Structures are given as C-alpha cells and as structure tokens.
C-alpha cells in the first residue's frame, strides 16, 4: 500500500472542461430513478468489496472513525498527455446516533496536463474524518485541497498493503484500480452536486443538506448501502 499526498493544479485542460461540461449538460440529469439506483447498488458493492479484505486496505478502521463517506464506484481515468477523470457517486454522513444517512448524489471530475498515457477504472471511498471535511463536501462545487489535508491509500498490482494506520488527515481516499495508468492523481478534483438526481430519487426539494444532515428524505432502496458501512 502506498500513502501518497494529493497534489493539486489550478490548470484545467480545455478539452476536460468541454468534455465534462457536455456530459453534465446532457439529459442524463433528467434520467429516471433507476439510474440513481444503479449508482447506489454499485456503491454498496464497492463498500462490501473494499471491506471484505482488511489485509488489502485498512479501510474499516477509518470508516468507523469517519464523520462521512463519499463513494465513487467507477472513477474512470484516461488520456494521452491530457488526462481526465470522472465518476458518479454518493455522499453519506454519520448521525449523532451512529447511523448513516441516506445517500446524496454527486459527480467527481478532475483534469490534468502532464506526461500520462493509458486508462484506468477505480473504485474509491473517501473517508471524511472531520466535521470540516463534511461541511466542505456540502459546499457547491467543492474542490479538493485548500485548508483540508488529503491522503491517498492505494492498492494495485505490485503494491503491498500496510497494516499501519494514521488518522491525522481530514480526508483519506481508498482506491482499488483495474487497468494501467501513468500520471498524477486527482489534480484539480471538483465535486459537483447532482441536483436533478437527488430530486429524482427522493422528490422535490431534496438537497444534499436536507438528505444527509436534516434527514428529511429517505429511500428504502438505499438500505443495503447504509447497512454495508460499519
């Protein structure tokens, strides 16, 4: 296992802005709830899979201490010289009673310029270890970096896991990847609220805050996901 700091760049590739801008502007924002259900189901699979082998990644220790989790079941990265990443996922927050909220929907996008080639599909779970991290995630178009400390714990081919744990960062990203990619990690990553997805899954007026903090909305189809996280 490698523990790597996330580096950030203020430069976004022009093609990245156009590509993901077009994706987010497509009618996919108006898709039926079944598309949200697919993300919820895949997020449950990701949580169950990463938690199944504690020797692979010590994620359970972090989740048990976490204030919230962001799960991206399919973070797709690819590029040649210009790189880009993107994936839909869910944010959940732990309540004062220890239970997890229903999921709010987000899209994570990132772009970078550098020497990189290949493609990769990753399952990623971000553990939010502080109230500040949760608050920042709920901000409109949150960008990783700034005053929050972030660390990546990655397990891939040829990388041995470590049993050591540390809890001094605000956010930890646990990643398990398939494929080959050479390049930077999550440079300029931005988290964008899927407003139409939230309302499509829960009903009118469903916002991330009302879902994960106020808990005004719920959907029984997310029970498996909520129960899969300790």
C-alpha positions as CSV (number, residue, x, y, z in Angstrom):
1,X,0.0,0.0,0.0
2,X,1.3,3.5,-0.8
3,X,0.2,6.5,1.1
4,X,0.5,9.4,-1.2
5,X,-0.3,13.1,-0.8
6,X,-2.7,14.5,-3.4
7,X,-1.2,17.3,-5.4
8,X,-3.4,19.9,-7.0
9,X,-3.2,22.1,-10.1
10,X,-5.2,25.2,-10.9
11,X,-4.9,24.4,-14.6
12,X,-7.8,22.5,-16.2
13,X,-7.3,21.2,-19.7
14,X,-9.6,22.8,-22.2
15,X,-10.8,19.5,-23.5
16,X,-11.6,18.4,-20.0
17,X,-13.9,21.4,-19.4
18,X,-15.7,20.9,-22.6
19,X,-15.9,17.1,-22.3
20,X,-17.3,17.0,-18.7
21,X,-19.3,20.2,-19.3
22,X,-21.1,18.4,-22.1
23,X,-21.6,15.2,-20.0
24,X,-23.1,17.2,-17.2
25,X,-25.3,19.2,-19.5
26,X,-26.8,16.1,-21.2
27,X,-30.3,14.9,-20.5
28,X,-28.7,12.3,-18.1
29,X,-29.5,14.7,-15.3
30,X,-33.2,14.0,-16.0
31,X,-32.9,10.3,-16.1
32,X,-35.2,8.0,-14.2
33,X,-34.6,6.9,-10.6
34,X,-33.3,3.6,-11.9
35,X,-30.0,5.3,-12.9
36,X,-29.6,6.6,-9.4
37,X,-30.5,3.1,-8.1
38,X,-27.6,1.7,-10.2
39,X,-25.1,4.0,-8.6
40,X,-26.4,3.2,-5.1
41,X,-26.2,-0.6,-5.9
42,X,-22.7,-0.2,-7.2
43,X,-21.7,1.9,-4.2
44,X,-22.8,-0.9,-2.0
45,X,-20.8,-3.4,-4.0
46,X,-17.7,-1.1,-3.7
47,X,-18.1,-0.8,0.1
48,X,-18.6,-4.5,0.6
49,X,-15.7,-5.4,-1.7
50,X,-13.2,-3.0,-0.1
51,X,-14.3,-4.0,3.4
52,X,-14.1,-7.7,2.6
53,X,-10.3,-7.9,2.8
54,X,-8.9,-5.9,5.7
55,X,-5.4,-7.0,4.9
56,X,-5.7,-5.4,1.5
57,X,-6.6,-1.9,2.8
58,X,-7.3,-1.0,6.4
59,X,-10.4,0.9,5.4
60,X,-12.7,-0.4,8.2
61,X,-10.6,1.4,10.9
62,X,-11.0,4.7,9.1
63,X,-14.7,4.2,8.3
64,X,-15.5,3.5,12.0
65,X,-14.0,6.9,12.9
66,X,-15.3,8.8,9.9
67,X,-17.9,11.6,10.1
68,X,-18.9,10.8,6.5
69,X,-18.1,8.8,3.4
70,X,-18.0,9.6,-0.3
71,X,-18.2,6.5,-2.5
72,X,-17.3,6.6,-6.3
73,X,-17.9,3.1,-7.6
74,X,-16.5,3.8,-11.0
75,X,-14.0,6.6,-11.3
76,X,-12.8,6.5,-14.9
77,X,-9.4,7.9,-15.7
78,X,-7.8,8.1,-19.1
79,X,-5.8,10.2,-21.5
80,X,-2.8,10.8,-23.6
81,X,-0.8,13.9,-22.4
82,X,-4.1,15.5,-21.4
83,X,-5.8,13.5,-18.7
84,X,-9.3,13.4,-17.2
85,X,-11.2,11.6,-14.5
86,X,-14.9,11.4,-13.8
87,X,-17.5,9.3,-12.0
88,X,-20.8,9.5,-10.2
89,X,-21.1,8.6,-6.6
90,X,-22.8,9.2,-3.2
91,X,-22.2,11.1,-0.1
92,X,-23.4,9.8,3.3
93,X,-23.0,11.3,6.8
94,X,-23.0,9.6,10.2
95,X,-25.6,10.9,12.6
96,X,-25.3,11.5,16.3
97,X,-26.9,8.2,16.9
98,X,-24.2,6.4,14.8
99,X,-26.4,5.6,11.9
100,X,-25.7,6.6,8.3
101,X,-27.8,9.0,6.3
102,X,-29.4,8.2,3.0
103,X,-27.1,9.0,0.1
104,X,-26.9,12.3,-1.8
105,X,-25.7,12.2,-5.4
106,X,-22.6,13.8,-6.7
107,X,-20.2,13.7,-9.7
108,X,-16.5,13.9,-9.2
109,X,-14.5,15.4,-12.1
110,X,-10.8,16.1,-12.5
111,X,-8.4,17.1,-15.2
112,X,-4.6,17.5,-15.5
113,X,-1.9,18.2,-18.0
114,X,1.2,16.1,-18.0
115,X,3.0,13.0,-19.2
116,X,0.4,10.3,-18.9
117,X,-0.9,7.5,-21.0
118,X,-3.4,4.7,-20.6
119,X,-6.7,4.1,-18.9
120,X,-8.0,3.0,-15.5
121,X,-11.2,2.3,-13.7
122,X,-11.0,2.8,-9.9
123,X,-13.4,2.1,-7.0
124,X,-12.8,4.9,-4.5
125,X,-14.1,5.5,-1.0
126,X,-13.2,8.8,0.7
127,X,-13.5,8.8,4.4
128,X,-14.2,12.2,5.9
129,X,-12.5,12.3,9.3
130,X,-13.6,15.8,10.5
131,X,-16.7,18.0,10.6
132,X,-14.8,20.5,8.5
133,X,-14.4,17.8,5.7
134,X,-18.2,17.1,5.8
135,X,-19.0,20.8,5.7
136,X,-16.7,21.4,2.8
137,X,-18.1,18.5,0.8
138,X,-21.6,20.0,1.1
139,X,-20.4,23.3,-0.4
140,X,-21.3,24.0,-4.0
141,X,-18.7,22.6,-6.4
142,X,-16.2,21.6,-3.7
143,X,-12.6,21.4,-4.8
144,X,-10.1,19.1,-3.0
145,X,-7.2,20.9,-1.4
146,X,-7.1,24.2,0.3
147,X,-7.2,24.0,4.0
148,X,-8.1,20.3,4.1
149,X,-5.4,17.7,4.2
150,X,-6.0,14.7,1.9
151,X,-4.1,11.4,1.6
152,X,-4.5,8.5,-0.8
153,X,-4.2,4.9,0.2
154,X,-3.9,2.9,-3.0
155,X,-3.9,-0.9,-3.6
156,X,-3.0,-2.1,-7.0
157,X,-0.8,-4.6,-8.8
158,X,2.6,-5.0,-7.2
159,X,1.7,-2.7,-4.2
160,X,1.8,-4.4,-0.9
161,X,-0.7,-3.4,1.8
162,X,0.4,-2.0,5.2
163,X,-1.3,-2.6,8.5
164,X,-0.2,0.7,9.9
165,X,-2.9,3.4,10.5
166,X,-2.8,7.1,11.0
167,X,-5.8,9.5,11.4
168,X,-4.2,12.9,11.0
169,X,-5.7,13.9,7.6
170,X,-9.1,15.3,7.1
171,X,-9.9,13.0,4.2
172,X,-8.5,9.6,3.1
173,X,-9.1,8.2,-0.3
174,X,-9.0,4.4,-0.5
175,X,-8.6,3.3,-4.1
176,X,-8.6,-0.1,-5.8
177,X,-7.9,0.1,-9.5
178,X,-8.2,-2.0,-12.7
179,X,-6.0,-1.1,-15.7
180,X,-2.8,0.8,-16.3
181,X,-2.3,4.5,-15.9
182,X,0.8,6.6,-15.5
183,X,0.3,10.1,-14.3
184,X,-0.8,12.4,-11.5
185,X,-3.7,11.8,-9.1
186,X,-6.9,13.8,-8.8
187,X,-5.4,17.1,-9.8
188,X,-7.9,19.8,-9.6
189,X,-10.7,17.4,-8.5
190,X,-14.1,19.0,-8.2
191,X,-17.3,17.6,-6.6
192,X,-20.5,18.7,-8.3
193,X,-24.0,18.2,-6.8
194,X,-26.4,16.2,-9.0
195,X,-29.5,18.2,-8.1
196,X,-31.8,16.5,-10.6
197,X,-30.6,13.1,-9.5
198,X,-31.3,13.9,-5.8
199,X,-34.8,15.1,-6.6
200,X,-35.4,12.2,-9.0
201,X,-34.5,9.7,-6.3
202,X,-36.2,11.4,-3.3
203,X,-38.7,14.0,-4.6
204,X,-38.9,17.8,-5.0
205,X,-36.8,19.8,-2.7
206,X,-34.2,17.1,-1.9
207,X,-30.8,18.8,-1.4
208,X,-27.6,17.2,0.0
209,X,-28.1,19.1,3.3
210,X,-31.7,18.0,3.6
211,X,-30.8,14.4,2.8
212,X,-27.6,13.8,4.8
213,X,-27.9,16.4,7.7
214,X,-31.6,17.1,8.2
215,X,-32.6,13.6,7.1
216,X,-35.9,14.9,5.7
217,X,-35.7,12.4,2.8
218,X,-35.2,8.7,2.6
219,X,-35.5,5.8,0.1
220,X,-35.6,2.2,1.2
221,X,-33.6,1.2,-1.8
222,X,-30.5,2.6,-0.1
223,X,-30.9,0.3,2.9
224,X,-28.3,-2.2,1.7
225,X,-25.8,0.5,1.1
226,X,-26.3,2.1,4.5
227,X,-26.1,-1.3,6.2
228,X,-22.9,-2.2,4.4
229,X,-20.9,0.5,6.1
230,X,-19.8,0.0,9.8
